[in-house]
Structures are given as structure tokens and as C-alpha cells.
Amino acid sequence: MNIIQRQIGWGMLVAFFVFVLLVVSFTISFPSVRLVDLWERNLMDIPFILFVPSVSLAIGLLFGVFSGFYWKKQFQSIDQVLHDVEEGRTFQINETGSFDEIKTAFERIRKIQKQITEQAMLSQKLANEKAEDQENRIQEIISQERNRLARELHDSVSQQLFAASMLMSAINETKAPADERETKQLRMVESMIHQSQLEMRALLLHLRPVALKGKTLQEGIEELLVELSQKVTMEINWKVEAFPLDKGVEDHLFRIIQESLSNTLRHSKANELEVLLINRDGFIILRVVDDGIGFDVEESKAGSYGMQNMYERAVEIGGTLKIVSVKNKGTRLEVKVPILKIKDEAND
């Protein structure tokens, strides 16, 4: 039963009480009038005995309908405001009710909205500080370790590949003409060694410290996708808009997209991948869509460290992360983060 039907029911109850009140009042005022006389007396060409219940019913019905629509409008206003707060939208609430209880409810919603906004701003500020502190502490360690691995690979595997390449080149140049099949195989071995050298050089470049520091999120994403598109057969399309972001938000979004792309490459078996980063209606929207085999989101959420990490990173910057996946249709990941201006406290 909706609010209008419920209020009409209350209106019928009001009509009954109005009818009883009119009958009692008439009986007290005119005790000598007989019941048969009420059929003979007319009001507005309607017998008095029918006019009274008709008026009572009309009053009750009008009361129920108008009060029902009034309360429906009030509850719809509250529901819409709560929905906007749930979605993270920040705005001034202008709706007010004519009852103190309604005004109190809206005032409490204002306070809740303010608290949520302050918590999101604080989360982003803490994320900024945490990201900067962690990057300062671990960047040097990562750089040293990558340089060590790159140096060891260069001094061992890379040098051996170079020697093998030189040896095969010398063999092919000095070897007397022989079987065409044998010559083709030797050329193929030389080509494979050369290709391995190229892969090793790419690996050595990849091992060098790569961080978002010094680059914007947009530059980091484009560089990552360009590099990825050169190494995989998957068709990759992207749309990345340029807009300023706080360091902590950039770092978390970059880690989320790295984890998402890693999962796509390892598990999706997709042929196409689309990446979107835009700023719309006060929200940062990051979307990654593939046409892969899909998976069970709820089952994977419980046992996947990577997915849990993405959810936590989104929450830390006051955002939300939603994943929709359909078997044999693909997967869609979307992160929405409200853009909030963090004011520095003068007394810090």
C-alpha cells in the first residue's frame, strides 16, 4: 500500500467521524425531528439523510487525496536528497517542509552530507600525504634494486647474447656455400638471437625506475598504453582528458589502472581493450572495458588480492569502484572519485 492509498484510508476514517459528529449534533439540536422527516427535507436538491454522509465522504476523500500527495512529495524529496548524498554529489539542499519534523530531517541530512564531504576531503588529504611519504621512502629502494637487476642482466645474459650474435654472424660470413636448408636454419638462429637481444634491451629499459613522479596521470596512462600496445596483439583504444589532480589521487588511480590492465592481460583473453579517463559533473571517471571471457565478480572479490587492493585504493580517495562482468561478453571496471578542493589549514 502506497502513501496515497494509506492517506485515503485515513480520510475515510475522518469521514466516518465527521458523519457521526454531524448526526450527534443534529440529534441534540433537533430531538423532535423524526427519521422519516429527513427524507423529505432537501439540501441542494439532495435528501438531508443522504447529504450528510455524502458531504462526510467527500471531506474524507479530499483530505486523503491531498494529504497523500503532499506526503508523497515530501518523501520523494527526502529520498532524492538521500540518493544524491549516497552517490557523493555535493550541493546545497533547498527543499524544506512545512512541518518541524521535515525541517529537522533535512537539517540532519545537511549535517550528514557535510560530514561525508569532510571525510572524503580528509581521506584525499591523507592519501596525498601517505603517497608522498611512501614514494620518498621506497623510490630509492626500488631504483637501486632495478638498477642492480639491470646491471646483472647486462653483465651476464646480455653479454652472452652479444657474443652468440657475433659468433653466428662470423659463421654465416665465413662458412662455405652449402645446403640451402642448413644456411636458412643458421640465418634463422642468428635472427632469433638478434630478436632476443632486442627483448633484453627492452627488459633492461623496463627495469629502470619508472614512476608517476614528474608526470601527470594522463601522461603516465598514455605512456603505459603506448608501450603496452607495442607488445601485445590486443587492440587498445583510449581517451584520456587533461585536467589537474592531487598527487595522492593520481597515484591511486594510476595503481588501479595498472592492476586492472594486469588482470586483463593475464585472465581476460580479450581482443579489444578500451580505457577512458574523463572529468564529468564534478567526478573523475576511470573506465576500463574489455571483450574477454568475463568472470564471477563476487567469487573473485573474496579471493583476489588485486581486486581487494583496487577497492581499497578507491575508498582511500573517497571514491567508488564498480565491476560488472558477463561470461563470454567482457568486463567493465569503473572508478568514480568526487573532485574536492582541499583547503590547507593555516595553523598546521
NUDO-249829 format. One record per residue (C-alpha): residue in one letter; z, y, x. Coordinates in steps of 0.02 Angstrom, whole numbers, plus 32768, in hexadecimal, padded with zeros to 4 digits. Each point is the difference from the previous one (the first is absolute). Layout:
// residues N
aa:A; pz:Z; py:Y; px:X
...
//
This chain:
// residues 348
aa:M; pz:8000; py:8000; px:8000
aa:N; pz:7FCB; py:80A7; px:804A
aa:I; pz:805E; py:80A4; px:7FF4
aa:I; pz:7F9B; py:8041; px:7F6B
aa:Q; pz:8020; py:7F64; px:7F98
aa:R; pz:80B7; py:8005; px:802E
aa:Q; pz:8011; py:80B7; px:7FCC
aa:I; pz:7FA5; py:7FDE; px:7F5C
aa:G; pz:8081; py:7F79; px:7FDF
aa:W; pz:808A; py:807F; px:801F
aa:G; pz:7FA1; py:8077; px:7F8D
aa:M; pz:8004; py:7F80; px:7F74
aa:L; pz:80BC; py:7FF3; px:8019
aa:V; pz:800B; py:80BD; px:7FF4
aa:A; pz:7F98; py:7FF9; px:7F61
aa:F; pz:807A; py:7F84; px:7FB4
aa:F; pz:8094; py:8070; px:8026
aa:V; pz:7FA4; py:8098; px:7FBA
aa:F; pz:7FDA; py:7F9F; px:7F61
aa:V; pz:80B5; py:7FC8; px:7FED
aa:L; pz:803C; py:80B2; px:8021
aa:L; pz:7F8C; py:8049; px:7F7D
aa:V; pz:802F; py:7F7D; px:7F7E
aa:V; pz:80BA; py:8018; px:801E
aa:S; pz:7FEE; py:80BE; px:7FFD
aa:F; pz:7F9C; py:7FFA; px:7F5E
aa:T; pz:807A; py:7F88; px:7FAE
aa:I; pz:8094; py:806E; px:802D
aa:S; pz:7FA8; py:80A0; px:7FC9
aa:F; pz:7FBB; py:7FB9; px:7F5C
aa:P; pz:8073; py:7F74; px:7FC7
aa:S; pz:7FC3; py:8005; px:7F4B
aa:V; pz:7F47; py:7FE3; px:8028
aa:R; pz:7FC3; py:7F54; px:7FCF
aa:L; pz:7F8D; py:7F97; px:806E
aa:V; pz:7F77; py:7FFF; px:7F7B
aa:D; pz:7FFF; py:80BF; px:8004
aa:L; pz:7FCD; py:7FFB; px:80B7
aa:W; pz:7F59; py:7FB0; px:7FCE
aa:E; pz:7FDE; py:808E; px:7F87
aa:R; pz:8028; py:808F; px:8078
aa:N; pz:7F75; py:802A; px:807B
aa:L; pz:7FFA; py:805B; px:80A5
aa:M; pz:7F50; py:802E; px:803A
aa:D; pz:7FBC; py:7F8E; px:7F76
aa:I; pz:8061; py:7F6D; px:8047
aa:P; pz:8090; py:7FAD; px:7FA2
aa:F; pz:80A3; py:8035; px:804D
aa:I; pz:8037; py:7F4D; px:801C
aa:L; pz:7F63; py:7FE4; px:806B
aa:F; pz:8001; py:80AB; px:8052
aa:V; pz:80A8; py:7FE7; px:8055
aa:P; pz:7FD6; py:7F5D; px:805C
aa:S; pz:7F52; py:8041; px:8029
aa:V; pz:8046; py:809D; px:804F
aa:S; pz:8082; py:7F99; px:805D
aa:L; pz:7F7A; py:7F8A; px:8040
aa:A; pz:7F90; py:8090; px:8036
aa:I; pz:808E; py:8055; px:805C
aa:G; pz:802E; py:7F5F; px:805A
aa:L; pz:7F4C; py:7FD9; px:802D
aa:L; pz:7FDF; py:80AF; px:8044
aa:F; pz:80A1; py:7FFA; px:8062
aa:G; pz:7FD3; py:7F57; px:804A
aa:V; pz:7F4D; py:802E; px:802F
aa:F; pz:8026; py:80AA; px:804D
aa:S; pz:809B; py:7FC4; px:805D
aa:G; pz:7FA0; py:7F65; px:803A
aa:F; pz:7F72; py:8066; px:804B
aa:Y; pz:807D; py:8079; px:804D
aa:W; pz:8062; py:7F79; px:8058
aa:K; pz:7F61; py:7FA5; px:8032
aa:K; pz:7FC4; py:809E; px:8056
aa:Q; pz:80A8; py:8015; px:8057
aa:F; pz:8003; py:7F4D; px:803F
aa:Q; pz:7F4A; py:800B; px:8038
aa:S; pz:802A; py:809C; px:8064
aa:I; pz:8092; py:7FA8; px:8054
aa:D; pz:7F97; py:7F64; px:8021
aa:Q; pz:7F74; py:8067; px:804D
aa:V; pz:8078; py:805E; px:8070
aa:L; pz:8053; py:7F5E; px:8039
aa:H; pz:7F56; py:7FB4; px:8023
aa:D; pz:7FCF; py:8096; px:806A
aa:V; pz:80A4; py:7FF5; px:8060
aa:E; pz:7FE4; py:7F45; px:801A
aa:E; pz:7F52; py:8023; px:8047
aa:G; pz:8049; py:807D; px:807A
aa:R; pz:7FB0; py:809D; px:7FB7
aa:T; pz:805E; py:80A1; px:8020
aa:F; pz:7FF4; py:808E; px:7F82
aa:Q; pz:8069; py:8071; px:7F93
aa:I; pz:8035; py:7FB0; px:7F5B
aa:N; pz:7FDE; py:807E; px:7F75
aa:E; pz:8026; py:7F92; px:7F68
aa:T; pz:80A3; py:8025; px:7FA9
aa:G; pz:804B; py:7FBD; px:7F60
aa:S; pz:8057; py:805C; px:7F73
aa:F; pz:809B; py:7F93; px:800F
aa:D; pz:8082; py:800B; px:8088
aa:E; pz:7FEF; py:7F45; px:8022
aa:I; pz:7F44; py:8012; px:8022
aa:K; pz:801D; py:8097; px:806F
aa:T; pz:8085; py:7F9D; px:805F
aa:A; pz:7F88; py:7F6E; px:8017
aa:F; pz:7F78; py:8071; px:8049
aa:E; pz:807F; py:8054; px:8071
aa:R; pz:8034; py:7F57; px:8044
aa:I; pz:7F4A; py:7FD2; px:801C
aa:R; pz:7FEB; py:80A1; px:8063
aa:K; pz:8094; py:7FD0; px:806D
aa:I; pz:7FBD; py:7F4F; px:801A
aa:Q; pz:7F55; py:8046; px:802B
aa:K; pz:804E; py:8077; px:807D
aa:Q; pz:8065; py:7F74; px:8050
aa:I; pz:7F67; py:7F8F; px:800F
aa:T; pz:7F9D; py:808D; px:8050
aa:E; pz:808B; py:8027; px:807A
aa:Q; pz:8012; py:7F49; px:802D
aa:A; pz:7F44; py:7FF0; px:801E
aa:M; pz:8002; py:809C; px:806D
aa:L; pz:8095; py:7FBE; px:8060
aa:S; pz:7FAB; py:7F57; px:8017
aa:Q; pz:7F65; py:8054; px:8045
aa:K; pz:8069; py:806D; px:8073
aa:L; pz:8060; py:7F69; px:8040
aa:A; pz:7F5E; py:7FA1; px:8015
aa:N; pz:7FBC; py:8091; px:8068
aa:E; pz:8099; py:8001; px:8070
aa:K; pz:8003; py:7F43; px:800D
aa:A; pz:7F47; py:7FF5; px:802A
aa:E; pz:800D; py:8085; px:8087
aa:D; pz:809B; py:7FB1; px:804D
aa:Q; pz:7FB9; py:7F50; px:7FFF
aa:E; pz:7F5A; py:8039; px:8044
aa:N; pz:8054; py:805A; px:8091
aa:R; pz:806A; py:7F68; px:802B
aa:I; pz:7F81; py:7F74; px:7FEE
aa:Q; pz:7F5E; py:8058; px:8030
aa:E; pz:8027; py:7FF7; px:80B9
aa:I; pz:8031; py:7F48; px:7FF4
aa:I; pz:7F62; py:7FD4; px:7FA2
aa:S; pz:7F96; py:8063; px:807A
aa:Q; pz:804D; py:7FAA; px:8096
aa:E; pz:7FED; py:7F52; px:7FB5
aa:R; pz:7F4B; py:801C; px:7FCE
aa:N; pz:7FD6; py:8046; px:80AA
aa:R; pz:8053; py:7F69; px:8052
aa:L; pz:7F9C; py:7F86; px:7F96
aa:A; pz:7F60; py:8061; px:801E
aa:R; pz:801F; py:8002; px:80BC
aa:E; pz:8023; py:7F45; px:8006
aa:L; pz:7F66; py:7FD6; px:7F9B
aa:H; pz:7F96; py:8072; px:806B
aa:D; pz:8042; py:7FB6; px:80A2
aa:S; pz:7FEB; py:7F4C; px:7FC8
aa:V; pz:7F8B; py:7FD6; px:7F70
aa:S; pz:7F91; py:8099; px:8011
aa:Q; pz:7FE7; py:7FE5; px:80BA
aa:Q; pz:7FD9; py:7F49; px:7FE5
aa:L; pz:7F80; py:802A; px:7F7C
aa:F; pz:7FB2; py:8080; px:8074
aa:A; pz:7FF6; py:7F7E; px:808B
aa:A; pz:7FB4; py:7F7F; px:7F8B
aa:S; pz:7F80; py:8080; px:7FC5
aa:M; pz:7FCE; py:802B; px:80B1
aa:L; pz:7FF4; py:7F48; px:802D
aa:M; pz:7F91; py:7FD7; px:7F6B
aa:S; pz:7F91; py:8096; px:8025
aa:A; pz:7FEB; py:7FC4; px:80B3
aa:I; pz:7FD9; py:7F4E; px:7FC8
aa:N; pz:7F7D; py:803A; px:7F85
aa:E; pz:7FAE; py:8072; px:8080
aa:T; pz:7FFD; py:7F85; px:8092
aa:K; pz:7FE2; py:7F5F; px:7FA1
aa:A; pz:7F51; py:7FB8; px:8013
aa:P; pz:7F98; py:7FF2; px:7F61
aa:A; pz:8032; py:7F63; px:7FA5
aa:D; pz:800C; py:7FB9; px:7F55
aa:E; pz:7FEB; py:8089; px:7F7C
aa:R; pz:808C; py:7FB4; px:7F9A
aa:E; pz:8078; py:8008; px:8094
aa:T; pz:7FCF; py:80B3; px:8025
aa:K; pz:801F; py:8031; px:7F4B
aa:Q; pz:80AC; py:7FB0; px:8003
aa:L; pz:802F; py:805B; px:80A0
aa:R; pz:7FC8; py:80A5; px:7FB4
aa:M; pz:8067; py:7FD9; px:7F66
aa:V; pz:809B; py:7FDF; px:806B
aa:E; pz:7FE4; py:80A5; px:805A
aa:S; pz:7FEF; py:805A; px:7F5A
aa:M; pz:80A0; py:7FB1; px:7FBE
aa:I; pz:805F; py:8035; px:809C
aa:H; pz:7FBC; py:80B0; px:7FED
aa:Q; pz:8036; py:8003; px:7F49
aa:S; pz:80AD; py:7FC3; px:8032
aa:Q; pz:800A; py:8091; px:807A
aa:L; pz:7FD8; py:807A; px:7F74
aa:E; pz:8085; py:7FB1; px:7F92
aa:M; pz:807E; py:800A; px:808D
aa:R; pz:7FD9; py:80B8; px:801B
aa:A; pz:8019; py:801E; px:7F46
aa:L; pz:80A5; py:7FA2; px:8006
aa:L; pz:803B; py:8066; px:8096
aa:L; pz:7FD5; py:80A0; px:7FA4
aa:H; pz:805C; py:7FC1; px:7F66
aa:L; pz:809C; py:7FDA; px:8066
aa:R; pz:800E; py:80B4; px:8037
aa:P; pz:8085; py:805F; px:7F9F
aa:V; pz:7FB8; py:8030; px:7F56
aa:A; pz:806C; py:806A; px:7F8F
aa:L; pz:7FE8; py:807E; px:7F74
aa:K; pz:8058; py:8084; px:8067
aa:G; pz:7F8A; py:808E; px:8027
aa:K; pz:7F8C; py:7FD0; px:7F71
aa:T; pz:8007; py:801B; px:7F45
aa:L; pz:800C; py:7F6F; px:7F87
aa:Q; pz:7F4B; py:801B; px:7FCE
aa:E; pz:7FC5; py:7FF8; px:80B5
aa:G; pz:8066; py:7F64; px:8021
aa:I; pz:7FBD; py:7FA6; px:7F65
aa:E; pz:7F4B; py:802D; px:8026
aa:E; pz:8011; py:7FC9; px:80B6
aa:L; pz:8050; py:7F5C; px:7FC9
aa:L; pz:7F78; py:7FDD; px:7F7E
aa:V; pz:7F71; py:802E; px:8076
aa:E; pz:8045; py:7F8A; px:8084
aa:L; pz:801A; py:7F77; px:7F7F
aa:S; pz:7F51; py:8012; px:7FB6
aa:Q; pz:7FB6; py:7FE2; px:80AC
aa:K; pz:805B; py:7F5C; px:8017
aa:V; pz:7FF4; py:7FAA; px:7F56
aa:T; pz:7F71; py:7FD2; px:7F8D
aa:M; pz:805B; py:8043; px:7F67
aa:E; pz:7FB3; py:809A; px:7FAF
aa:I; pz:8080; py:808C; px:800C
aa:N; pz:7FF4; py:80A3; px:7F9E
aa:W; pz:807F; py:808B; px:8000
aa:K; pz:8024; py:80AC; px:7FBB
aa:V; pz:8086; py:8060; px:805E
aa:E; pz:8027; py:80B3; px:7FCF
aa:A; pz:804E; py:807A; px:807A
aa:F; pz:80A6; py:804F; px:7FCE
aa:P; pz:80A3; py:8023; px:805E
aa:L; pz:8091; py:7F85; px:7FF7
aa:D; pz:80AC; py:7FEF; px:804B
aa:K; pz:800D; py:7F94; px:809A
aa:G; pz:8070; py:7F7E; px:7FAE
aa:V; pz:7F8D; py:7FEC; px:7F6A
aa:E; pz:7F68; py:7FF0; px:8071
aa:D; pz:8054; py:7F7C; px:806C
aa:H; pz:8036; py:7F95; px:7F6C
aa:L; pz:7F57; py:800A; px:7FA9
aa:F; pz:7FA7; py:7FD2; px:80A2
aa:R; pz:8070; py:7F68; px:8016
aa:I; pz:7FE2; py:7FCD; px:7F4C
aa:I; pz:7F43; py:8007; px:8012
aa:Q; pz:800A; py:7FA0; px:80A5
aa:E; pz:8064; py:7F76; px:7FAC
aa:S; pz:7F8C; py:7FFF; px:7F6A
aa:L; pz:7F63; py:7FF2; px:806C
aa:S; pz:8052; py:7F77; px:8067
aa:N; pz:8025; py:7F9C; px:7F62
aa:T; pz:7F4F; py:801C; px:7FC1
aa:L; pz:7FB0; py:7FC2; px:80A1
aa:R; pz:8071; py:7F68; px:800D
aa:H; pz:8007; py:7FC4; px:7F4C
aa:S; pz:7F84; py:8051; px:7F89
aa:K; pz:7F58; py:7FB7; px:8039
aa:A; pz:7FB5; py:809F; px:7FBA
aa:N; pz:7F4F; py:8040; px:8016
aa:E; pz:8025; py:80B6; px:7FD3
aa:L; pz:8093; py:8072; px:8022
aa:E; pz:801E; py:80AF; px:7FBC
aa:V; pz:8084; py:807A; px:803E
aa:L; pz:802D; py:80A2; px:7FA6
aa:L; pz:8077; py:808B; px:8034
aa:I; pz:8004; py:8097; px:7F8D
aa:N; pz:8072; py:808A; px:7FC0
aa:R; pz:8001; py:800C; px:7F42
aa:D; pz:8077; py:8057; px:7F87
aa:G; pz:808C; py:8011; px:807F
aa:F; pz:7FF4; py:7F4C; px:803D
aa:I; pz:7FC0; py:7FAE; px:809E
aa:I; pz:7F9C; py:7F68; px:7FC9
aa:L; pz:7FD8; py:7F76; px:807C
aa:R; pz:7F97; py:7F73; px:7FBA
aa:V; pz:7FBC; py:7F63; px:8053
aa:V; pz:7F8B; py:7F90; px:7F9A
aa:D; pz:7FA9; py:7F5F; px:8032
aa:D; pz:7F96; py:7F7E; px:7FA6
aa:G; pz:8056; py:7F69; px:804D
aa:I; pz:804F; py:7F63; px:7FB9
aa:G; pz:809E; py:8058; px:7FC2
aa:F; pz:80B0; py:7FB8; px:7FF9
aa:D; pz:809D; py:7FF2; px:7F97
aa:V; pz:805A; py:80A5; px:801C
aa:E; pz:80AC; py:7FC9; px:7FC3
aa:E; pz:7FFE; py:7F61; px:8066
aa:S; pz:7FC6; py:8058; px:809E
aa:K; pz:807A; py:8091; px:7FE9
aa:A; pz:8095; py:7F8A; px:800F
aa:G; pz:7FC7; py:7FAE; px:80A2
aa:S; pz:7F98; py:8083; px:8059
aa:Y; pz:8054; py:806D; px:8081
aa:G; pz:7F65; py:806E; px:800B
aa:M; pz:7FFD; py:8027; px:7F45
aa:Q; pz:80BB; py:8021; px:7FFE
aa:N; pz:7FEA; py:8075; px:8093
aa:M; pz:7F78; py:8061; px:7FA4
aa:Y; pz:806D; py:8011; px:7F65
aa:E; pz:8092; py:803F; px:8068
aa:R; pz:7F95; py:807E; px:805D
aa:A; pz:7FBD; py:8045; px:7F5B
aa:V; pz:80B1; py:8012; px:7FB9
aa:E; pz:803E; py:8055; px:809F
aa:I; pz:7F89; py:8092; px:7FE4
aa:G; pz:8026; py:800C; px:7F45
aa:G; pz:7F61; py:7FA7; px:7FC9
aa:T; pz:7FCD; py:7F66; px:7FA0
aa:L; pz:7F93; py:7F6D; px:8032
aa:K; pz:7FA1; py:7F95; px:7F83
aa:I; pz:7F99; py:7F66; px:8026
aa:V; pz:7F8B; py:7FB1; px:7F81
aa:S; pz:7FA7; py:7F61; px:8031
aa:V; pz:7F91; py:7F8B; px:7F9B
aa:K; pz:7FCD; py:7F55; px:803E
aa:N; pz:7F4C; py:8000; px:803F
aa:K; pz:7FED; py:80B6; px:7FCB
aa:G; pz:8059; py:8061; px:8088
aa:T; pz:809A; py:8067; px:8024
aa:R; pz:802C; py:80B6; px:7FE6
aa:L; pz:8090; py:8055; px:805A
aa:E; pz:8032; py:80B1; px:7FCF
aa:V; pz:8086; py:8071; px:8049
aa:K; pz:8031; py:80A2; px:7FA7
aa:V; pz:806F; py:807C; px:8058
aa:P; pz:8035; py:80A8; px:7FB3
aa:I; pz:7FDD; py:8095; px:8070
aa:L; pz:80A4; py:805C; px:8014
aa:K; pz:8022; py:8098; px:806C
aa:I; pz:809A; py:7FE1; px:8069
aa:K; pz:8064; py:809E; px:801F
aa:D; pz:805B; py:8009; px:80A5
aa:E; pz:80B7; py:802D; px:7FEC
aa:A; pz:802B; py:809E; px:805A
aa:N; pz:80AD; py:7FC6; px:8033
aa:D; pz:7FCA; py:7F5B; px:804F
//
